[in-house]
């Protein structure tokens, strides 16, 4: 199995470096400079790039890396990403450093967003974050909820490698949603210790996300009640009853999180 390590970029991005011996892939290189520095320092050759979506902080370094190394570039077929060599739509299985990787379509943050899953590791881009999820820049609440549920169905021990260091602020929101959730409180302490030590808060596990991430807990009574109290529930009311569907609750707390 390849090794995984972070390359910090910009204010809070993680570019994930996958290595097997001197061979390397990177995930979401928004900036070429830190990638080139790491490759040269470690004597690595870049063989490939995985792109989750088209936002500049995830693919802005592709052109420079391609010019230097001529790697294969896997990217969403539905999005315009210069340099793509293999356009993917989800459902494919690709090979990365000797490992088979499943490509999963996860629309919501953007319409063509992809996630990559292999042997217990998930590269979720801006779909699933530590204790949170991405904003809905292009997709609908229904799309994002379906994408999150697709990822949540993977094995509990799956390690989630998201693309940003957002866990601390996301946990503050999770506390506002579920103040009595002991899993959230324990995770707050864990993340505080990691960040104080200068370490990333990710990867997390899917089990940890399902216990403490409010966006994966939209059927929980405490989350429903928090949504009703703090954010408008959109959707039809039947016989005067408020719509408590997971989609309505998700839309409400996502809107709440946008202004938190």
Buried (B, 14 or more C-beta within 10 A) or exposed (E): EBEBEBBEBBEEBBBBBBBBEEBBBBBBBBBBEBBBEBBEEEEBEBBBBBBBBBBEBBBBBBEBBBEEBEBBBBBBBBBEBEBBEBBBEBEBEBEBBEBEBBBBBBBBBBBBBBBBBBEEBBBBBBBBBBBBBBBBEBBBBBBBBBBBEBBBEBEEEBBBBBBBBBBBBBBEBBBBBBEEBEBBBEBBEBBEEBBEEEEBBBBBBBEBBEBBBBBBBBEBEBBBBBBBEBBEBEBEEEEEEBBBBBBBBBBBBBBBBEEB
